[in-house]
Amino acid sequence: MTDEGLFELDGKGLYYGFLAGAFKVIQEQHYINKINVFPVPDGDTGSNMAATVRYIIDKVRPDISFKKTADSIASAALDGARGNSGIIFAQFLHGFNEKAQAEKEFAVDVKTFARLIRNAFSHAYRAIESPVEGTIITVIREWVDYVDSIKEKIDDFFKLLPASLKIAQVSLKETPQKLNVLKKYRVVDAGAQGFVFFLEGIMDYFRERNVRKILRLKSKEVEAGNGNEVITPGDLTFRYCTETVLESAAGISLDKDALRGKVKDLGDSLVIAGSEKKWRIHIHTDTPADFFYSLKDFGTLSFQKSDDMLKQYEIAHRRKWKIALVTDSSCDLPQEILDQYQVQVVPINLHFGLNNYLDKVTITPDQFYRMLDQSPQFPTTSQPHSTAFRNLYGFLAGYYESIIAVHLSRNLSGTWQNSKKAAEQVSKETGKKISVIDSRHLSGSLGLIVYRAARSIEAGLNHEEIMNCMEDWISRAAIMVSVKTLKSMVRGGRVSPMKGLLAKALNLKPVVSMDSEGKSCLYKKAFSQKGNIRKVLKVIAGKIKTQAVWKYSILHAHDESGARAYADKMTALLGKAPDFIIDISPVVGLNAGCGALAVAIMFE
């Protein structure tokens, strides 16, 4: 600390102090992950808090006005919040800003600051459905109480910060005495630790007042520290950590109590943060699709997230191999295979009007095809944002030696590009090798490529050996989709209305495949779907004269009986049943159309 004292905090002081605290959280995120045992031991509290503050860093710019800076931080916090502790922290910042708007424009003193953080705590506490002592909310309260108790005695921020930090550190140390699960595993609360790291970062900045150092950190970001590993076995009550941003329609206020009543029985760890116009809702649930379906009539679901805590827990504590495998939701593999090989799946976005859904996670096939028939607006898709990949890769880098990601064709989506961009950033930050592959496939053929990579990891092949095999696997995979109707292709703009009418009049049914560049192409056509299937069987019969089949699958767009009949024909031809029969991903089905049937095959 300097000798002259700091009696008022302006917008730039708030900004640079926040950045310093945020960088401390980012630096220590892996340690926070490794002590994460409450409310569930999914090992992602550090990643979520780091993602929350990183989003704020990216969105906020310094301003001399305290009001403007506080408002900018709070707004970004609500949009970027992730996880239980991240949303609680965001609501704390929201409450801080609400009170700040009634204060002086450019700077606040210690007494005013004490009022701001008191209001911030109240907002954070009320956001939690069932507050638990010994967690982040306890440490925040005891820190706030101390600042409130000395605000009449200390008017210098340089004296306030170190004194109050000691109280927060003591409170953190005592969390195991207040929560049995922490005591059992001899750790402090992960969310509370993140908050104390945040305060320590702020303290470091005001001790040094080195703006250039903060700007250097912002330009390159800090490397995440490793900390000491803590093994925390335990059972999860619910599988998915689910979040949404719900915005009011036509300016109508959203009733928080009504929202709480609608969703509270679907899981636990419910947190609702925000205001009457926009709420950030967090819950742990086994049925994320039901959660989102129950909210669709309240307003616009502008954001959705549903992290698989079972996979996160297994990665943190029961990791099987040294190489992580990542794909996107256009990859059609059974859930049991994805679970067995700990494959991470990043969902593609699916939009019905203003409502956004996550493919295969927050919308079921039944809901999708019902909405496809009923909605006046044809759904659209969009690739996952690079931030989603960045958050995932940052988490995986804490536990794996390297990462391989295999995605649908870059000629069909920007998913590969966003994944590659995020991989380069995280690889630079962590030093971990991350390879991102354009499979030039999608759906079932992408699934077989990922499946083969997973089995190769299991067999002990190293990163380079798998990469050397990848091009060969891609060339040996194929998918042939027999379309029942062109209705969806016409509505989605893939086929012109005139061609659609002509095909309907002639009763033409196309078979769509992928060419060597990863573009969709017309493979065969017939006057019936059965005719198409006969043509596909003839093609495969020719190929198996010179090539052995490694694995194959039958896929369908909400037509299981048709898929079973297809499987019987393939079994008779190949002498073995398909390795799996699966419903095509909704993001693929929206173009293939309800009733489409497909075979995906990979040769030895």
N, C-alpha and C positions, 0 to 999 in steps of 0.2 A: 504493500500500500504506500501511496505517496504521503508526504507530510502535510500537504495543504488541506486535506479533507475534501469530501464530496457531500454537499448538503442538498443538492437537487439532482435528479436523474432525468436527462432529456431523452429524446427519441433515439439519437445515435448511441447513447450509453446503453439504452435498453436493447437496441439491435445488436451491438457488438457483444454485450454480455450474454444475450440469448445464443448467438453463434458459438461463443466459447463453450457454453454449457452443452449445446447440441453436439459439438465435435467431441467432447468428452464422452457422451453417450455412444456415439458412433465408434469411437476408439475401443470402448469396453463392451460392445454388444455381445461378443462371443462369450465373455465371462458371465454376463447377465443371462444368456441362454443356458449356460451350464449349471446355474444354480436355480433354474426355473422349476419349482415343484408345485406351485399353487397359482391359479385354481386347478390347473392340470399340468402334468409334467411333459409338455409338448416341446420344450426347448426353443421357444421362439419369442419370448418376451423381449430380449435384447434386439432381435431383428425387427420386431414390430415398433419398438420405441425409436430405433435408429431410422426406420423408414418414415415414421411420423415427423421427426425433426428434420430429416433430409428433405422431405417435401416442403417444409416451411422455409428451409434455407434456399431452395430453388425458386420459391415464389416471392419472397420478401426482399425489399430493397431499403437501405437506410434513409431515414428522414429525421430532420431535427425535431419535428413535432412528436411528442410522446403519444398523443392521441392517435395520430395517423399510424405510427409504428405499431402500437398495441392492437389497433384494429386490423392491420395487415397480417400480423402474426396470428391473431385469433381466427381470422377468416381462412387462412391457409391451413391452420391446425385442424379445423373441422373437416376440411376437404381431404386432408392427407392422413388423418388418424388411422392407425391400424392396431388391432388387438385390444384386449381388455385394458391394460395399463396405458396404451397409447391414446385410447378414447377418453379415459379418465383424465389424463394429462391435457388433452385437447379441451375438455370441458372446463378444466381449471383455467386455461388460458382464455376461454370464452367468457368466464365469469370475471376474470381480471380485466378484460377489455370492456365489459358492460359497465363496470364502475368507473373505469378510466375515462369514458366518454362524458362523464359529469364533472370531471376535474379540469385543471388548467390545460391549456393547449400544448405547451412546449415542455414542461418539466414538472416533476412531483417531488415532494420532500418525504422524509421517513414516515411521518404520521399518515400522509396520504397513501404511501406505499402499503402501510399496514392495513388500511381500509380496503385497498384493492385486493390484497391476497386473502383477506378474510372473506370477501365476496366470492373470490375465486374458489376457495375451499368449499363454501356452501353450495356452489353450483356443482362441483365435482362430486360431493357427497350425495346430493339429491339425484344425480344421474344413475347411481348404482341401485339396483333392485334390492340387494341384500348385502349391505356393507359388512365387511369382516375385519375385526381388529388384528393388528399384526401385519398389515399390508401397506401398500403405498398411501392409502387414505389416512392411516394412523400417523405415518411420518409427516405427511403434509400438515395434518391438524396440529401436531405438537410443534412443528416448526412455526406455523402461523401463530399459535398461542404464545410462543416465546416472543416473536417479533411484536405482537400486540402488547405484551406485558412490559416491554422496554422502550416503546415508542416515545414515551414522555421523558425518558432519561437519556436516550441517545438520538442525536439529530444528524449524525454523520454516517453515510452509507459505508465508508471505509471501516468503521467500528462495528456497524450492525452486521455486516456480512460474515466476518469470521466468528463472531459470537453466536449468531443464529445457526451457522453451519455446524458448529460443535453440537448443538442441540439435536439437529437432524441426524448427525452421525451416531449419537447416543441412542436416539429413537430407533434407528436402523438396527443397531446392535442388539436391541431388546426385542425385536420382532419374533425371534424363536420362542421367547417366553410367553408370547400372546397367541401363538398359533402352533398347535401340536405337530402338524406335518413339517414345519420348519425345524422344530426341535428334534424331531425324529431323524431328519437327514442332516442336521447340524449346518444349516444354511440360513442366511437371512432372506427376506422376501425379495424376489427378483425385481418387481416393479418399484419397490421402495429403494432398492439399490440403484436402479436407473435414475430415480429422482435425486438421490444424493449425489450421484456422479454429475448430474446436471448442475446442481448447486456448486459442486467443487470446481467445475469448469468455469462458472461465472466468477467464483472467487479468484481463480488463477488469472483471469483477464483483468479484474480490478486491482489485483496485486501488481501486475506488470504494466497495465494500460498500453499494451503493444498491439495497436491496430494492424500494423503490417503483418505481424505473425498470424492474426486471425484471417486476414485476406489471403495470405499464402495457403493457409489450411483450406479456405473456401475454394481456391483455384484448383487444388489437387485432391482435396479431401484427405482425411487421415486414414491410416491403415488400422484395421480393426485389431485390437489386442486379443490375446488368447486366454489369459487367465488360467486358473486351475480347474481341471475337469472334475465334476461331481456327478457320480452315477446315481440316478434317481428313479428306480423302477416303480411302477404303480399302474393302476388301472384307470382308464378314461371312462367317465360316465357318459359323455356324448362325443361323437367323432368329429364334427365339423365346427370350426370357429367361423361364424357367419356374421357378415356385416352388410349394411346397406346405407345409402343416403336417400332419404325420402323427402321430396320437396312438395310443397303444397301446390294444388292446382288452382288457377285463377285467383290467387291471393287469399284463398280460404285458409284459416288458421288450422293447424294440426293439433288435435287434442292428445297430449302426452299420456293421460290416464287411459284413454280409449286404446291407444297404441299398445300400452303396457298390458292391458287386459286381453288384447287380441293374441299376443304372442308369448306371454309369460309361461304358459303351460307346455310350450314346445321345446323347452330346454332349461338351462340355467345360465349363470353368469351374465344376466341381462343388464346392459348399460344403455341408457338413452340420453344422448347429449345433443345440444343445439338449442333451437328456438322454435317458436310456433310456425315459422315458415320453412324451416329445414332442420331435420333431425338426422343424426348419425346413430344407428341402432346396432348393437352388438349382442350376440347370443351364441351359446354353445348348444348344438342341436344335432340330432341324427337325421333330420328331414329338412334340409335347407330349401328344397323346392316347395314344401308346404308352408314354410315360413314366408317366402316371397309371395306365394299365391295368396296368403291371408292378408297381405299388405297392398296388393295391386290396386284396390279400389280407394285407398286413402289418398293417393297422389301419384307422383312420378318417381319411379325407382331409378334414379340417375346413376347409381353406382351399386355394384354388388361384389362381394368377396366371400369365398367360403373355403378356408384352408383345412386340409385334412390333418387333424391333430394326431391321428393314429400313425400316419406316415412320419410326421414330424417327430413324434416320440421315438419311433423305431430308428430313425436316422440319428437322433441325439444319443440313444442308449442301446440300440440293438442293430447297429449298422452291419450289414452282411459283407459288403465288399468295399474296396478302396476307390472305386470309380462310380460316380453318380450318373444315372441315365435319365434324361429329360425328353419329353415330347409335348405335343399339343393335343387338344381334344378331338382333332380330326382323325387321330390315330384310333382305329377300332380294334381294341383288345378287351377281353373279359376282365372285370374288376379283380377277380381272383388272381389272374396272371400279373396284372399291374401291382397288386399287393405283394405277391410272392417275390417279385423281383425288385420291389421298392422303386418302381418307375414313377417319376414325378411328372404330372400332367398339368400343363398350363391351359386353362379353358379359353376358347375363342369367344368373343362377344357376339351375342345374338340380340337383335333389336326388333321389338314389335312397337312401332311408333316411337314414343319417347321413353318407353320402358326398356331397360337393358337387362339381359339375362346372361348367365354363364353356361355355355354349352355343357350338357351332361351333368351339371352340378345343381343349378338353381331352377332348372326346368326339366321335367320328365318327358319322355317320348309321347306319352298319352296327352299331356298338357300341350306339347308342341303341335302335334297334328290336329288336335281340336282347335287350337288357336289359328293354325294355318288355314283351316276350312272356314272359320268364323270371322277372322279379322278382315276388315276392308282394306287394310294396309298390308302389303306383302312384306315379310320380315327381311331384314338385311343383316349382314355380318360385318364385323371389323376385327382386325388382328389385336391380340393382347398388346397393351402399351409396353414400351421398353422398361418402364418402372416395375411392372409385374415380374419380368424376367430378372431385373436387377435385384429385386428383393429376394427372389428365389435363389439366384446364384450366390448372393451374399450369405444367405443362410447355409447353403450346401457347402460353400467354401470353408466354413468353420468345422466341417466334419469329414470331408472327402479329400483325397489327394488330387483328384482331377474330375472333370465333368464332360460328358458327351451329350449333346442335344441333337435330336433327329426330328426334323419338321416336314410338314407338307410342302409341296412344290412352291418355290418362290414365284412361279408364274401364275399361281392361283391366289396368293395372299402375301401380305407384307410381314407375316409372322416370323419368317426366317430372318428378315432384315432387322426387326426389332430385337430378336433374340441375340443376334450377332453383335449388335451395338451394345447391348447390356453386358454380354460376355466379355467384350474387349475392355469395358470400364472396370468390371469386377476383377478380371484377370490382372489388370494393371494395379489395382488397389491391393490385391491379396497375394499376387505371385502364383496363383493356381492356374493350371492349364485348363482351358475351356474350349472345346471344339464344337462348332455348330454346323450341322450337315443339312444341305438341301437334298431331300430324298427323291425329289421329282415324282413323288407319289402322294397318295392320300388314302384315307379310310383303311380298308382291309390290307392293301399292299404295304402301306406305311406301317400298319400294325405288325406285319410279318417281319419287316426289316428291324423294327424295334425289338421284337421278340427274339430274333436271332442275335442281336447285339446283347440283349440281356442274358441269354444263355451262354454267350461267349465270355461275358464278365464272370458269370458263375463258374465257368470252366477254367478260369484263371488267366485268360489272355490279358495282356497289359494294354494301356491306352493306345500306343502306336500300332500294336498288332491289330486291334479292332479297327482303327482308322484305315489301315492297309487293306482290310477286307471289305470295307463299306461299299466301295464302288462296285465290286463284284456282286455283293448282295443286292444292291439297287438294280443292277442289270438283270438279275435272275427273278425279280418280282414282277407280278402283273396283276391287274384288276380289270374285270369286265362287268359293267353294270348294265343290266337290261331294264330299260325304262318302261313303265306301264302306261304312263300318260305324259304328254308334254306340257300339261297345264302349268306346273310350277316353273318350268323353264321359260315359258312365255311370260308369266307374271313377273319373273325375276329379270327379264330382259336378255336371257341367254339365247333365246330363240325368238325370231320376229313373229308377230301375230299372224302374218300371212303364211309363213312356213308352218306355224302351228295348225292353222286351219287346213292347209293342204295335207299335212301328215294325218290329221284327224279324219279327213275325208277319205284318204287312201288306207286308213287304219295302219299306218307305218309305226313300227316300234323300234327305236334305235338301241344299239349297244354302244355305250360310251366307255372309252378306255383312256390311258395316258400314253403320250408319245415319248420319245427318248429325251425331249427337252423339258418334260414335265408339264405339257399343255394337254388339256382335254381334247379328245379327238373322236370322230365317228369311226367305230371299229367294224360293226356289222349292222344290218337292219333287216327286219322281216315284217310280216303282216300280223304277227301275234307275239306275245311274250314267250309262249311255248316254242314258237319257231326260232326266236332268238336264242333260247336256252339250247335247243338242238344244235344251232350253229356254233355256240361256244363249246359245247361238248365235243363237237367234231374237231375244232381247233386244238383243244387240249389232248384229244386222242392222238392227233398227229405229233404233238410235242413229246408225249411220254414214250414214243418209240425210240427217242434218242436221249431223253433227259429224265432222271428220276425226280420225283416230287419230294421236297423236304417237308413242307407243311402247307395246308390250305384251309381256308375258312369260307363259310357261306354267310352272306350279309343280306339284310332286308330292311326296307323302310316300312316298319309297322305291318309286316305280313309274315308272321311266324309260320303259318301253315304252308304258304308258298315256299318259304325257305326250307322247310322239312322235306317237301317234295323234291326240291332242287338237290338237297343233300343226298336223298336216296339215289338219284340219277348219278351224282358224282361218285358215290360209294360203289355203285355197280361198275362204273368205268375204271376207277383207280384201285378197287379192292380194299379200300380203307375209308372209314368215316372221316368227315371233316374234323379238324382239331377243335373247332368251336363254331357255333352259330350265334350271331349277334346282331342286334338292331343297329343300323347305321346311325352314326352321329347326326343329331338334328341339323348341324351346320352343313352337312353333306346332303341330308334328306330334303332340305328345303329346295334344292335344285333338282335332285333326282326324282322327287315327288313320292307321295305315299304309294306303296305297292311295288316299288323298285326292288329288284333282286340282283345279287351280285356274287361272283366268286372271286376270291383273291388267292393267289397261288405263288409259291416260291419253289424254284427248282434247286436241286443240289448243285 
